[in-house]
Amino acid sequence: MASTESITLATSDGEQLQAELFVPESPRATIVVAHPNPLMGGDMHTPVPAALFGALQGLGAAGVRFNFRGVGQSTGSHDKGQAERLDVVAAIDAAVAAAPGVPVLLSGWSFGADVSLAVDDERVAGWFLAAAPMKVLDHSTMAARTSPAPKRFAVPEHDQFAPPAVVDENLASWTNATAVTVPGADHFFGGVMDSVVDLFTEFVVEFAGSPPQP
């Protein structure tokens, strides 16, 4: 059975990032998972990233989760979502090296969702975003806005930062972006984490197909 391996990512500007890699036999896709705001205690083990990363085995998908610069054992310092884009690219590099030839998807919660949307990399085949605030960086300049690759937004019904009406308005000018409201949820998805994982699973299966039955 595949296990999770501790690795170190090297960014193009010289930082070293604490990360974990999961690669099953014959992976069907590979997913980069980005965590919420470090200034609010976010790291790669917080609930939503942990739940998404934990779902990979059942999907037959590889994945990389990591601590942004300045978090945990990662070097560097917080840069309000700017240099953090290089952190995501370093994770993409590791994902491609570990599972070449399969679709690369970016996923993230909150701050991690916004940073992922701002990454301009032709290797990205799609985005799955949980409670993207669309405020960390200017949403109108995010690279994902004009990308033909699909974007799936899981939007909490009672999100304190970007409720469904705000997300719908922001996405009006986006290409191939859909928003799904998660009933009863706030920004932290307390009590409804299974709903987020179900939406994530559906999105990955669209790319990779259903995993083989044991």
C-alpha positions, 0 to 999 in steps of 0.5 A: 500500500502506498504511504506518505513521504516527507519531502522538501520543495525548492522554490525558484527564489531559493526557499525550502518548503516542508511538504508531503508526497503521496503516490499510489501505484499507477496514479490517475491524476495528481493534485496539489493541495494548498492551505489557508492563511498562515497568519490565522494559523493555517498549515498543511494539516488544517482540516480542509487540506487534510481531508482533501489529501486524505481522499487521494488514496480512494481516488487512485490519485497522487498528491502533494501538500506543503507548508507555504514559506514561513510556515512550520519548517518552510524557510522564508516569510509570508508575502500576502499571496505574492511569492506564495505563487512560487511555492505552488509552482514548486509543488507542481514541479514535484507532482509532475516528477512523481507522477508524469503524464497524468492531469495536474489539478490545483486545490486549496482552501481559503488563502490557498485557493486564492493563491492557486487561482493566481498561478499561471502554469500551462501544466494545470488542467483544472482547479478545485477551490474551497471557500475561496475569498477572492480577496487575497489577490485581485480576482480580476487579475488571477491567471485562472480567470481566462484559462480554458481549464475548468474551475470548480468552486465549493462555496459555503452557504454562509461564508463570512468572506465570500458568500455565494452571491459575491462569488457568482458576481466575481465569476461572471467574467470567468472562463469555464468556472462553476460554483456549487453552494454547500448548504449549511456551511460557513467558511470553515465547513464545520460539520459538513466536511464530507460535502466538500470531499464529495465535491472534490471527489466528483471533480477528480473523477471527471478528469481521471475516471472512477478508481478501480474497485478493490 
